[in-house]
Each structure stands twice: as structure tokens, then as C-alpha cells.
Amino acid sequence: MLFHTQIFVLGFLPPVLALYYAVAASQRWREIVLITASLVFYGWWNPRYVPLLAGLAVATWGLGRLN
């Protein structure tokens, strides 16, 4: 899925934005929506890399919590 394709503009982006604004009151849920949408977006191209991206997100979060 590329940013300029119809499936992204019409099929992916509107539901993600709607969900993001539906949970706008909670920062935690906004973050969950964005991380999940990112994993789905990048996994659309090659699902093999989703565990790697998820692991990097968890590692980055863990390193950030150390400070």
C-alpha cells in the first residue's frame, strides 16, 4: 500500500482517522490506534516485518522509560 493509492486514501486513512478522533479523549488509546495502524500499514507490504517493527516499538518504549 502506497500513500498515493486509492486503497490508502479511501480505504485505510478514513477509518484510522475516524478511530483516532473517536478515542481522542484518551492519550493511551490514541497511541494504541496509531501503533496498530502503523503495523497494519507496513504489514500490508510484507507481513514478515511486523514482528520486527513491533519489537522495535517495544524496545524503543522500554529505553524511553529508563530515562
CHARMM-style PDB file with segment names, atoms N, HN, CA, C and O in Angstrom:
ATOM      1  N   MET     1       0.854  -1.160   0.000  1.00  0.00      PROA
ATOM      2  CA  MET     1       0.000   0.000   0.000  1.00  0.00      PROA
ATOM      3  C   MET     1       0.905   1.230   0.000  1.00  0.00      PROA
ATOM      4  O   MET     1       1.801   1.360   0.834  1.00  0.00      PROA
ATOM      5  N   LEU     2       0.659   2.106  -0.931  1.00  0.00      PROA
ATOM      6  HN  LEU     2      -0.068   2.000  -1.609  1.00  0.00      PROA
ATOM      7  CA  LEU     2       1.402   3.357  -1.019  1.00  0.00      PROA
ATOM      8  C   LEU     2       0.503   4.515  -0.613  1.00  0.00      PROA
ATOM      9  O   LEU     2      -0.722   4.402  -0.641  1.00  0.00      PROA
ATOM     10  N   PHE     3       1.118   5.625  -0.238  1.00  0.00      PROA
ATOM     11  HN  PHE     3       2.114   5.717  -0.216  1.00  0.00      PROA
ATOM     12  CA  PHE     3       0.348   6.773   0.231  1.00  0.00      PROA
ATOM     13  C   PHE     3      -0.563   7.364  -0.838  1.00  0.00      PROA
ATOM     14  O   PHE     3      -1.602   7.937  -0.507  1.00  0.00      PROA
ATOM     15  N   HSD     4      -0.206   7.240  -2.083  1.00  0.00      PROA
ATOM     16  HN  HSD     4       0.638   6.775  -2.352  1.00  0.00      PROA
ATOM     17  CA  HSD     4      -0.990   7.882  -3.137  1.00  0.00      PROA
ATOM     18  C   HSD     4      -1.982   6.938  -3.816  1.00  0.00      PROA
ATOM     19  O   HSD     4      -2.588   7.317  -4.818  1.00  0.00      PROA
ATOM     20  N   THR     5      -2.163   5.727  -3.304  1.00  0.00      PROA
ATOM     21  HN  THR     5      -1.670   5.419  -2.490  1.00  0.00      PROA
ATOM     22  CA  THR     5      -3.103   4.793  -3.909  1.00  0.00      PROA
ATOM     23  C   THR     5      -4.512   5.005  -3.360  1.00  0.00      PROA
ATOM     24  O   THR     5      -4.699   5.559  -2.277  1.00  0.00      PROA
ATOM     25  N   GLN     6      -5.494   4.553  -4.134  1.00  0.00      PROA
ATOM     26  HN  GLN     6      -5.342   4.103  -5.014  1.00  0.00      PROA
ATOM     27  CA  GLN     6      -6.884   4.702  -3.707  1.00  0.00      PROA
ATOM     28  C   GLN     6      -7.182   3.877  -2.460  1.00  0.00      PROA
ATOM     29  O   GLN     6      -7.961   4.304  -1.608  1.00  0.00      PROA
ATOM     30  N   ILE     7      -6.580   2.718  -2.347  1.00  0.00      PROA
ATOM     31  HN  ILE     7      -5.947   2.371  -3.040  1.00  0.00      PROA
ATOM     32  CA  ILE     7      -6.861   1.882  -1.175  1.00  0.00      PROA
ATOM     33  C   ILE     7      -6.396   2.571   0.112  1.00  0.00      PROA
ATOM     34  O   ILE     7      -7.025   2.410   1.157  1.00  0.00      PROA
ATOM     35  N   PHE     8      -5.308   3.331   0.044  1.00  0.00      PROA
ATOM     36  HN  PHE     8      -4.797   3.462  -0.805  1.00  0.00      PROA
ATOM     37  CA  PHE     8      -4.854   4.067   1.223  1.00  0.00      PROA
ATOM     38  C   PHE     8      -5.757   5.266   1.492  1.00  0.00      PROA
ATOM     39  O   PHE     8      -6.244   5.450   2.608  1.00  0.00      PROA
ATOM     40  N   VAL     9      -5.978   6.077   0.460  1.00  0.00      PROA
ATOM     41  HN  VAL     9      -5.583   5.928  -0.446  1.00  0.00      PROA
ATOM     42  CA  VAL     9      -6.719   7.334   0.626  1.00  0.00      PROA
ATOM     43  C   VAL     9      -8.187   7.091   0.963  1.00  0.00      PROA
ATOM     44  O   VAL     9      -8.768   7.829   1.760  1.00  0.00      PROA
ATOM     45  N   LEU    10      -8.789   6.072   0.372  1.00  0.00      PROA
ATOM     46  HN  LEU    10      -8.317   5.472  -0.275  1.00  0.00      PROA
ATOM     47  CA  LEU    10     -10.217   5.844   0.566  1.00  0.00      PROA
ATOM     48  C   LEU    10     -10.541   4.696   1.516  1.00  0.00      PROA
ATOM     49  O   LEU    10     -11.614   4.682   2.120  1.00  0.00      PROA
ATOM     50  N   GLY    11      -9.639   3.741   1.655  1.00  0.00      PROA
ATOM     51  HN  GLY    11      -8.768   3.752   1.164  1.00  0.00      PROA
ATOM     52  CA  GLY    11      -9.947   2.567   2.453  1.00  0.00      PROA
ATOM     53  C   GLY    11      -9.225   2.450   3.771  1.00  0.00      PROA
ATOM     54  O   GLY    11      -9.711   1.785   4.686  1.00  0.00      PROA
ATOM     55  N   PHE    12      -8.069   3.086   3.888  1.00  0.00      PROA
ATOM     56  HN  PHE    12      -7.675   3.627   3.145  1.00  0.00      PROA
ATOM     57  CA  PHE    12      -7.270   2.950   5.106  1.00  0.00      PROA
ATOM     58  C   PHE    12      -7.304   4.228   5.957  1.00  0.00      PROA
ATOM     59  O   PHE    12      -7.581   4.177   7.156  1.00  0.00      PROA
ATOM     60  N   LEU    13      -7.027   5.345   5.339  1.00  0.00      PROA
ATOM     61  HN  LEU    13      -6.802   5.386   4.366  1.00  0.00      PROA
ATOM     62  CA  LEU    13      -6.913   6.598   6.078  1.00  0.00      PROA
ATOM     63  C   LEU    13      -8.211   7.044   6.759  1.00  0.00      PROA
ATOM     64  O   LEU    13      -8.164   7.404   7.936  1.00  0.00      PROA
ATOM     65  N   PRO    14      -9.360   7.040   6.086  1.00  0.00      PROA
ATOM     66  CA  PRO    14     -10.590   7.488   6.769  1.00  0.00      PROA
ATOM     67  C   PRO    14     -10.943   6.684   8.018  1.00  0.00      PROA
ATOM     68  O   PRO    14     -11.263   7.285   9.043  1.00  0.00      PROA
ATOM     69  N   PRO    15     -10.898   5.340   7.978  1.00  0.00      PROA
ATOM     70  CA  PRO    15     -11.204   4.614   9.223  1.00  0.00      PROA
ATOM     71  C   PRO    15     -10.195   4.879  10.341  1.00  0.00      PROA
ATOM     72  O   PRO    15     -10.567   4.954  11.512  1.00  0.00      PROA
ATOM     73  N   VAL    16      -8.937   5.018   9.982  1.00  0.00      PROA
ATOM     74  HN  VAL    16      -8.635   4.957   9.031  1.00  0.00      PROA
ATOM     75  CA  VAL    16      -7.924   5.284  11.008  1.00  0.00      PROA
ATOM     76  C   VAL    16      -8.149   6.662  11.632  1.00  0.00      PROA
ATOM     77  O   VAL    16      -8.084   6.812  12.852  1.00  0.00      PROA
ATOM     78  N   LEU    17      -8.412   7.656  10.801  1.00  0.00      PROA
ATOM     79  HN  LEU    17      -8.465   7.534   9.810  1.00  0.00      PROA
ATOM     80  CA  LEU    17      -8.685   8.996  11.338  1.00  0.00      PROA
ATOM     81  C   LEU    17      -9.949   9.015  12.178  1.00  0.00      PROA
ATOM     82  O   LEU    17      -9.983   9.651  13.232  1.00  0.00      PROA
ATOM     83  N   ALA    18     -10.993   8.323  11.723  1.00  0.00      PROA
ATOM     84  HN  ALA    18     -10.965   7.806  10.867  1.00  0.00      PROA
ATOM     85  CA  ALA    18     -12.239   8.271  12.486  1.00  0.00      PROA
ATOM     86  C   ALA    18     -12.016   7.615  13.844  1.00  0.00      PROA
ATOM     87  O   ALA    18     -12.508   8.100  14.863  1.00  0.00      PROA
ATOM     88  N   LEU    19     -11.284   6.527  13.851  1.00  0.00      PROA
ATOM     89  HN  LEU    19     -10.885   6.134  13.023  1.00  0.00      PROA
ATOM     90  CA  LEU    19     -10.996   5.841  15.106  1.00  0.00      PROA
ATOM     91  C   LEU    19     -10.118   6.697  16.020  1.00  0.00      PROA
ATOM     92  O   LEU    19     -10.324   6.741  17.233  1.00  0.00      PROA
ATOM     93  N   TYR    20      -9.146   7.369  15.424  1.00  0.00      PROA
ATOM     94  HN  TYR    20      -8.980   7.333  14.439  1.00  0.00      PROA
ATOM     95  CA  TYR    20      -8.258   8.240  16.207  1.00  0.00      PROA
ATOM     96  C   TYR    20      -9.063   9.341  16.902  1.00  0.00      PROA
ATOM     97  O   TYR    20      -8.878   9.597  18.091  1.00  0.00      PROA
ATOM     98  N   TYR    21      -9.951   9.984  16.153  1.00  0.00      PROA
ATOM     99  HN  TYR    21     -10.101   9.775  15.186  1.00  0.00      PROA
ATOM    100  CA  TYR    21     -10.738  11.065  16.750  1.00  0.00      PROA
ATOM    101  C   TYR    21     -11.845  10.548  17.655  1.00  0.00      PROA
ATOM    102  O   TYR    21     -12.323  11.282  18.520  1.00  0.00      PROA
ATOM    103  N   ALA    22     -12.260   9.305  17.475  1.00  0.00      PROA
ATOM    104  HN  ALA    22     -11.871   8.709  16.772  1.00  0.00      PROA
ATOM    105  CA  ALA    22     -13.258   8.717  18.366  1.00  0.00      PROA
ATOM    106  C   ALA    22     -12.690   8.474  19.756  1.00  0.00      PROA
ATOM    107  O   ALA    22     -13.419   8.518  20.747  1.00  0.00      PROA
ATOM    108  N   VAL    23     -11.390   8.218  19.828  1.00  0.00      PROA
ATOM    109  HN  VAL    23     -10.798   8.183  19.023  1.00  0.00      PROA
ATOM    110  CA  VAL    23     -10.751   7.969  21.125  1.00  0.00      PROA
ATOM    111  C   VAL    23      -9.865   9.144  21.539  1.00  0.00      PROA
ATOM    112  O   VAL    23      -8.944   8.977  22.338  1.00  0.00      PROA
ATOM    113  N   ALA    24     -10.139  10.323  21.000  1.00  0.00      PROA
ATOM    114  HN  ALA    24     -10.886  10.459  20.350  1.00  0.00      PROA
ATOM    115  CA  ALA    24      -9.273  11.480  21.219  1.00  0.00      PROA
ATOM    116  C   ALA    24      -9.167  11.895  22.687  1.00  0.00      PROA
ATOM    117  O   ALA    24      -8.210  12.570  23.067  1.00  0.00      PROA
ATOM    118  N   ALA    25     -10.111  11.512  23.494  1.00  0.00      PROA
ATOM    119  HN  ALA    25     -10.889  10.964  23.185  1.00  0.00      PROA
ATOM    120  CA  ALA    25     -10.067  11.915  24.898  1.00  0.00      PROA
ATOM    121  C   ALA    25      -8.978  11.186  25.681  1.00  0.00      PROA
ATOM    122  O   ALA    25      -8.547  11.664  26.731  1.00  0.00      PROA
ATOM    123  N   SER    26      -8.539  10.054  25.190  1.00  0.00      PROA
ATOM    124  HN  SER    26      -8.890   9.666  24.338  1.00  0.00      PROA
ATOM    125  CA  SER    26      -7.555   9.241  25.911  1.00  0.00      PROA
ATOM    126  C   SER    26      -6.249   9.160  25.122  1.00  0.00      PROA
ATOM    127  O   SER    26      -6.210   8.637  24.008  1.00  0.00      PROA
ATOM    128  N   GLN    27      -5.197   9.680  25.714  1.00  0.00      PROA
ATOM    129  HN  GLN    27      -5.229  10.104  26.619  1.00  0.00      PROA
ATOM    130  CA  GLN    27      -3.898   9.641  25.044  1.00  0.00      PROA
ATOM    131  C   GLN    27      -3.434   8.204  24.828  1.00  0.00      PROA
ATOM    132  O   GLN    27      -2.849   7.891  23.792  1.00  0.00      PROA
ATOM    133  N   ARG    28      -3.686   7.344  25.784  1.00  0.00      PROA
ATOM    134  HN  ARG    28      -4.161   7.599  26.626  1.00  0.00      PROA
ATOM    135  CA  ARG    28      -3.263   5.942  25.662  1.00  0.00      PROA
ATOM    136  C   ARG    28      -3.910   5.276  24.456  1.00  0.00      PROA
ATOM    137  O   ARG    28      -3.232   4.587  23.694  1.00  0.00      PROA
ATOM    138  N   TRP    29      -5.218   5.473  24.273  1.00  0.00      PROA
ATOM    139  HN  TRP    29      -5.769   6.032  24.892  1.00  0.00      PROA
ATOM    140  CA  TRP    29      -5.912   4.854  23.142  1.00  0.00      PROA
ATOM    141  C   TRP    29      -5.500   5.464  21.814  1.00  0.00      PROA
ATOM    142  O   TRP    29      -5.461   4.770  20.797  1.00  0.00      PROA
ATOM    143  N   ARG    30      -5.191   6.762  21.812  1.00  0.00      PROA
ATOM    144  HN  ARG    30      -5.222   7.326  22.637  1.00  0.00      PROA
ATOM    145  CA  ARG    30      -4.684   7.375  20.567  1.00  0.00      PROA
ATOM    146  C   ARG    30      -3.382   6.731  20.155  1.00  0.00      PROA
ATOM    147  O   ARG    30      -3.178   6.445  18.975  1.00  0.00      PROA
ATOM    148  N   GLU    31      -2.495   6.497  21.110  1.00  0.00      PROA
ATOM    149  HN  GLU    31      -2.660   6.730  22.068  1.00  0.00      PROA
ATOM    150  CA  GLU    31      -1.223   5.851  20.815  1.00  0.00      PROA
ATOM    151  C   GLU    31      -1.427   4.430  20.316  1.00  0.00      PROA
ATOM    152  O   GLU    31      -0.757   4.001  19.376  1.00  0.00      PROA
ATOM    153  N   ILE    32      -2.339   3.699  20.931  1.00  0.00      PROA
ATOM    154  HN  ILE    32      -2.883   4.048  21.694  1.00  0.00      PROA
ATOM    155  CA  ILE    32      -2.629   2.330  20.507  1.00  0.00      PROA
ATOM    156  C   ILE    32      -3.158   2.318  19.075  1.00  0.00      PROA
ATOM    157  O   ILE    32      -2.762   1.475  18.269  1.00  0.00      PROA
ATOM    158  N   VAL    33      -4.043   3.244  18.766  1.00  0.00      PROA
ATOM    159  HN  VAL    33      -4.364   3.929  19.420  1.00  0.00      PROA
ATOM    160  CA  VAL    33      -4.588   3.329  17.404  1.00  0.00      PROA
ATOM    161  C   VAL    33      -3.477   3.610  16.403  1.00  0.00      PROA
ATOM    162  O   VAL    33      -3.418   2.969  15.353  1.00  0.00      PROA
ATOM    163  N   LEU    34      -2.604   4.548  16.707  1.00  0.00      PROA
ATOM    164  HN  LEU    34      -2.652   5.068  17.560  1.00  0.00      PROA
ATOM    165  CA  LEU    34      -1.534   4.901  15.772  1.00  0.00      PROA
ATOM    166  C   LEU    34      -0.521   3.767  15.597  1.00  0.00      PROA
ATOM    167  O   LEU    34      -0.070   3.507  14.482  1.00  0.00      PROA
ATOM    168  N   ILE    35      -0.169   3.106  16.669  1.00  0.00      PROA
ATOM    169  HN  ILE    35      -0.536   3.317  17.575  1.00  0.00      PROA
ATOM    170  CA  ILE    35       0.784   1.997  16.563  1.00  0.00      PROA
ATOM    171  C   ILE    35       0.173   0.845  15.774  1.00  0.00      PROA
ATOM    172  O   ILE    35       0.830   0.264  14.910  1.00  0.00      PROA
ATOM    173  N   THR    36      -1.078   0.514  16.067  1.00  0.00      PROA
ATOM    174  HN  THR    36      -1.612   0.986  16.769  1.00  0.00      PROA
ATOM    175  CA  THR    36      -1.748  -0.551  15.334  1.00  0.00      PROA
ATOM    176  C   THR    36      -1.890  -0.208  13.860  1.00  0.00      PROA
ATOM    177  O   THR    36      -1.646  -1.054  13.000  1.00  0.00      PROA
ATOM    178  N   ALA    37      -2.282   1.029  13.559  1.00  0.00      PROA
ATOM    179  HN  ALA    37      -2.479   1.716  14.258  1.00  0.00      PROA
ATOM    180  CA  ALA    37      -2.410   1.448  12.163  1.00  0.00      PROA
ATOM    181  C   ALA    37      -1.069   1.393  11.450  1.00  0.00      PROA
ATOM    182  O   ALA    37      -1.006   1.012  10.281  1.00  0.00      PROA
ATOM    183  N   SER    38      -0.013   1.761  12.125  1.00  0.00      PROA
ATOM    184  HN  SER    38      -0.063   2.070  13.075  1.00  0.00      PROA
ATOM    185  CA  SER    38       1.318   1.692  11.526  1.00  0.00      PROA
ATOM    186  C   SER    38       1.715   0.258  11.223  1.00  0.00      PROA
ATOM    187  O   SER    38       2.254  -0.025  10.153  1.00  0.00      PROA
ATOM    188  N   LEU    39       1.453  -0.647  12.155  1.00  0.00      PROA
ATOM    189  HN  LEU    39       1.015  -0.417  13.024  1.00  0.00      PROA
ATOM    190  CA  LEU    39       1.781  -2.049  11.927  1.00  0.00      PROA
ATOM    191  C   LEU    39       0.968  -2.637  10.776  1.00  0.00      PROA
ATOM    192  O   LEU    39       1.488  -3.419   9.980  1.00  0.00      PROA
ATOM    193  N   VAL    40      -0.307  -2.261  10.689  1.00  0.00      PROA
ATOM    194  HN  VAL    40      -0.729  -1.626  11.335  1.00  0.00      PROA
ATOM    195  CA  VAL    40      -1.139  -2.732   9.576  1.00  0.00      PROA
ATOM    196  C   VAL    40      -0.636  -2.154   8.262  1.00  0.00      PROA
ATOM    197  O   VAL    40      -0.546  -2.869   7.264  1.00  0.00      PROA
ATOM    198  N   PHE    41      -0.305  -0.862   8.253  1.00  0.00      PROA
ATOM    199  HN  PHE    41      -0.378  -0.282   9.064  1.00  0.00      PROA
ATOM    200  CA  PHE    41       0.158  -0.213   7.027  1.00  0.00      PROA
ATOM    201  C   PHE    41       1.443  -0.855   6.516  1.00  0.00      PROA
ATOM    202  O   PHE    41       1.534  -1.205   5.339  1.00  0.00      PROA
ATOM    203  N   TYR    42       2.418  -1.010   7.371  1.00  0.00      PROA
ATOM    204  HN  TYR    42       2.345  -0.726   8.327  1.00  0.00      PROA
ATOM    205  CA  TYR    42       3.686  -1.590   6.938  1.00  0.00      PROA
ATOM    206  C   TYR    42       3.573  -3.097   6.730  1.00  0.00      PROA
ATOM    207  O   TYR    42       4.288  -3.653   5.896  1.00  0.00      PROA
ATOM    208  N   GLY    43       2.701  -3.763   7.461  1.00  0.00      PROA
ATOM    209  HN  GLY    43       2.120  -3.311   8.139  1.00  0.00      PROA
ATOM    210  CA  GLY    43       2.483  -5.180   7.274  1.00  0.00      PROA
ATOM    211  C   GLY    43       1.760  -5.501   5.978  1.00  0.00      PROA
ATOM    212  O   GLY    43       1.852  -6.618   5.468  1.00  0.00      PROA
ATOM    213  N   TRP    44       1.043  -4.525   5.447  1.00  0.00      PROA
ATOM    214  HN  TRP    44       0.968  -3.618   5.861  1.00  0.00      PROA
ATOM    215  CA  TRP    44       0.345  -4.715   4.174  1.00  0.00      PROA
ATOM    216  C   TRP    44       1.339  -5.050   3.072  1.00  0.00      PROA
ATOM    217  O   TRP    44       1.041  -5.850   2.185  1.00  0.00      PROA
ATOM    218  N   TRP    45       2.509  -4.446   3.125  1.00  0.00      PROA
ATOM    219  HN  TRP    45       2.751  -3.796   3.846  1.00  0.00      PROA
ATOM    220  CA  TRP    45       3.528  -4.670   2.105  1.00  0.00      PROA
ATOM    221  C   TRP    45       4.198  -6.023   2.298  1.00  0.00      PROA
ATOM    222  O   TRP    45       4.333  -6.798   1.352  1.00  0.00      PROA
ATOM    223  N   ASN    46       4.614  -6.301   3.525  1.00  0.00      PROA
ATOM    224  HN  ASN    46       4.504  -5.671   4.294  1.00  0.00      PROA
ATOM    225  CA  ASN    46       5.287  -7.567   3.799  1.00  0.00      PROA
ATOM    226  C   ASN    46       5.066  -7.937   5.268  1.00  0.00      PROA
ATOM    227  O   ASN    46       5.731  -7.389   6.147  1.00  0.00      PROA
ATOM    228  N   PRO    47       4.151  -8.847   5.539  1.00  0.00      PROA
ATOM    229  CA  PRO    47       3.817  -9.196   6.930  1.00  0.00      PROA
ATOM    230  C   PRO    47       4.974  -9.780   7.729  1.00  0.00      PROA
ATOM    231  O   PRO    47       4.920  -9.818   8.958  1.00  0.00      PROA
ATOM    232  N   ARG    48       6.016 -10.235   7.044  1.00  0.00      PROA
ATOM    233  HN  ARG    48       6.059 -10.205   6.046  1.00  0.00      PROA
ATOM    234  CA  ARG    48       7.166 -10.797   7.772  1.00  0.00      PROA
ATOM    235  C   ARG    48       7.813  -9.785   8.701  1.00  0.00      PROA
ATOM    236  O   ARG    48       8.405 -10.161   9.713  1.00  0.00      PROA
ATOM    237  N   TYR    49       7.705  -8.514   8.370  1.00  0.00      PROA
ATOM    238  HN  TYR    49       7.224  -8.209   7.549  1.00  0.00      PROA
ATOM    239  CA  TYR    49       8.398  -7.486   9.142  1.00  0.00      PROA
ATOM    240  C   TYR    49       7.591  -6.946  10.318  1.00  0.00      PROA
ATOM    241  O   TYR    49       8.111  -6.150  11.100  1.00  0.00      PROA
ATOM    242  N   VAL    50       6.344  -7.355  10.461  1.00  0.00      PROA
ATOM    243  HN  VAL    50       5.921  -8.002   9.826  1.00  0.00      PROA
ATOM    244  CA  VAL    50       5.520  -6.859  11.566  1.00  0.00      PROA
ATOM    245  C   VAL    50       6.121  -7.217  12.927  1.00  0.00      PROA
ATOM    246  O   VAL    50       6.176  -6.345  13.795  1.00  0.00      PROA
ATOM    247  N   PRO    51       6.573  -8.451  13.159  1.00  0.00      PROA
ATOM    248  CA  PRO    51       7.201  -8.736  14.464  1.00  0.00      PROA
ATOM    249  C   PRO    51       8.449  -7.883  14.720  1.00  0.00      PROA
ATOM    250  O   PRO    51       8.702  -7.473  15.853  1.00  0.00      PROA
ATOM    251  N   LEU    52       9.217  -7.621  13.679  1.00  0.00      PROA
ATOM    252  HN  LEU    52       9.012  -7.954  12.758  1.00  0.00      PROA
ATOM    253  CA  LEU    52      10.391  -6.766  13.832  1.00  0.00      PROA
ATOM    254  C   LEU    52       9.985  -5.346  14.226  1.00  0.00      PROA
ATOM    255  O   LEU    52      10.565  -4.762  15.141  1.00  0.00      PROA
ATOM    256  N   LEU    53       8.997  -4.800  13.540  1.00  0.00      PROA
ATOM    257  HN  LEU    53       8.526  -5.274  12.797  1.00  0.00      PROA
ATOM    258  CA  LEU    53       8.536  -3.444  13.864  1.00  0.00      PROA
ATOM    259  C   LEU    53       7.937  -3.379  15.263  1.00  0.00      PROA
ATOM    260  O   LEU    53       8.175  -2.423  16.001  1.00  0.00      PROA
ATOM    261  N   ALA    54       7.166  -4.389  15.621  1.00  0.00      PROA
ATOM    262  HN  ALA    54       6.973  -5.165  15.021  1.00  0.00      PROA
ATOM    263  CA  ALA    54       6.586  -4.429  16.968  1.00  0.00      PROA
ATOM    264  C   ALA    54       7.688  -4.529  18.029  1.00  0.00      PROA
ATOM    265  O   ALA    54       7.623  -3.864  19.063  1.00  0.00      PROA
ATOM    266  N   GLY    55       8.689  -5.355  17.768  1.00  0.00      PROA
ATOM    267  HN  GLY    55       8.742  -5.896  16.928  1.00  0.00      PROA
ATOM    268  CA  GLY    55       9.812  -5.475  18.698  1.00  0.00      PROA
ATOM    269  C   GLY    55      10.577  -4.179  18.847  1.00  0.00      PROA
ATOM    270  O   GLY    55      10.982  -3.812  19.950  1.00  0.00      PROA
ATOM    271  N   LEU    56      10.775  -3.484  17.735  1.00  0.00      PROA
ATOM    272  HN  LEU    56      10.446  -3.783  16.839  1.00  0.00      PROA
ATOM    273  CA  LEU    56      11.458  -2.192  17.802  1.00  0.00      PROA
ATOM    274  C   LEU    56      10.640  -1.164  18.576  1.00  0.00      PROA
ATOM    275  O   LEU    56      11.199  -0.366  19.327  1.00  0.00      PROA
ATOM    276  N   ALA    57       9.332  -1.179  18.400  1.00  0.00      PROA
ATOM    277  HN  ALA    57       8.877  -1.827  17.790  1.00  0.00      PROA
ATOM    278  CA  ALA    57       8.472  -0.250  19.131  1.00  0.00      PROA
ATOM    279  C   ALA    57       8.542  -0.518  20.633  1.00  0.00      PROA
ATOM    280  O   ALA    57       8.623   0.414  21.434  1.00  0.00      PROA
ATOM    281  N   VAL    58       8.510  -1.794  21.006  1.00  0.00      PROA
ATOM    282  HN  VAL    58       8.444  -2.551  20.356  1.00  0.00      PROA
ATOM    283  CA  VAL    58       8.593  -2.158  22.429  1.00  0.00      PROA
ATOM    284  C   VAL    58       9.969  -1.807  22.992  1.00  0.00      PROA
ATOM    285  O   VAL    58      10.069  -1.298  24.109  1.00  0.00      PROA
ATOM    286  N   ALA    59      11.024  -2.073  22.231  1.00  0.00      PROA
ATOM    287  HN  ALA    59      10.943  -2.486  21.324  1.00  0.00      PROA
ATOM    288  CA  ALA    59      12.379  -1.756  22.700  1.00  0.00      PROA
ATOM    289  C   ALA    59      12.562  -0.246  22.854  1.00  0.00      PROA
ATOM    290  O   ALA    59      13.153   0.210  23.833  1.00  0.00      PROA
ATOM    291  N   THR    60      12.063   0.518  21.905  1.00  0.00      PROA
ATOM    292  HN  THR    60      11.583   0.147  21.111  1.00  0.00      PROA
ATOM    293  CA  THR    60      12.164   1.971  21.991  1.00  0.00      PROA
ATOM    294  C   THR    60      11.390   2.493  23.187  1.00  0.00      PROA
ATOM    295  O   THR    60      11.868   3.366  23.912  1.00  0.00      PROA
ATOM    296  N   TRP    61      10.196   1.959  23.392  1.00  0.00      PROA
ATOM    297  HN  TRP    61       9.808   1.250  22.803  1.00  0.00      PROA
ATOM    298  CA  TRP    61       9.393   2.361  24.542  1.00  0.00      PROA
ATOM    299  C   TRP    61      10.128   2.035  25.849  1.00  0.00      PROA
ATOM    300  O   TRP    61      10.159   2.854  26.768  1.00  0.00      PROA
ATOM    301  N   GLY    62      10.716   0.841  25.925  1.00  0.00      PROA
ATOM    302  HN  GLY    62      10.691   0.176  25.179  1.00  0.00      PROA
ATOM    303  CA  GLY    62      11.453   0.432  27.126  1.00  0.00      PROA
ATOM    304  C   GLY    62      12.649   1.310  27.392  1.00  0.00      PROA
ATOM    305  O   GLY    62      12.904   1.685  28.536  1.00  0.00      PROA
ATOM    306  N   LEU    63      13.388   1.644  26.347  1.00  0.00      PROA
ATOM    307  HN  LEU    63      13.180   1.339  25.418  1.00  0.00      PROA
ATOM    308  CA  LEU    63      14.545   2.534  26.512  1.00  0.00      PROA
ATOM    309  C   LEU    63      14.109   3.932  26.926  1.00  0.00      PROA
ATOM    310  O   LEU    63      14.792   4.597  27.705  1.00  0.00      PROA
ATOM    311  N   GLY    64      12.979   4.372  26.408  1.00  0.00      PROA
ATOM    312  HN  GLY    64      12.424   3.832  25.776  1.00  0.00      PROA
ATOM    313  CA  GLY    64      12.465   5.679  26.790  1.00  0.00      PROA
ATOM    314  C   GLY    64      12.034   5.721  28.244  1.00  0.00      PROA
ATOM    315  O   GLY    64      12.147   6.755  28.902  1.00  0.00      PROA
ATOM    316  N   ARG    65      11.542   4.602  28.745  1.00  0.00      PROA
ATOM    317  HN  ARG    65      11.450   3.762  28.211  1.00  0.00      PROA
ATOM    318  CA  ARG    65      11.112   4.542  30.147  1.00  0.00      PROA
ATOM    319  C   ARG    65      12.310   4.559  31.117  1.00  0.00      PROA
ATOM    320  O   ARG    65      12.148   4.895  32.291  1.00  0.00      PROA
ATOM    321  N   LEU    66      13.497   4.202  30.635  1.00  0.00      PROA
ATOM    322  HN  LEU    66      13.629   3.929  29.682  1.00  0.00      PROA
ATOM    323  CA  LEU    66      14.676   4.193  31.503  1.00  0.00      PROA
ATOM    324  C   LEU    66      15.101   5.612  31.900  1.00  0.00      PROA
ATOM    325  O   LEU    66      15.686   5.814  32.964  1.00  0.00      PROA
ATOM    326  N   ASN    67      14.810   6.566  31.060  1.00  0.00      PROA
ATOM    327  HN  ASN    67      14.335   6.402  30.196  1.00  0.00      PROA
ATOM    328  CA  ASN    67      15.236   7.958  31.351  1.00  0.00      PROA
ATOM    329  C   ASN    67      14.350   8.631  32.331  1.00  0.00      PROA
ATOM    330  OT1 ASN    67      14.577   9.792  32.672  1.00  0.00      PROA
TER     331      ASN     67
END
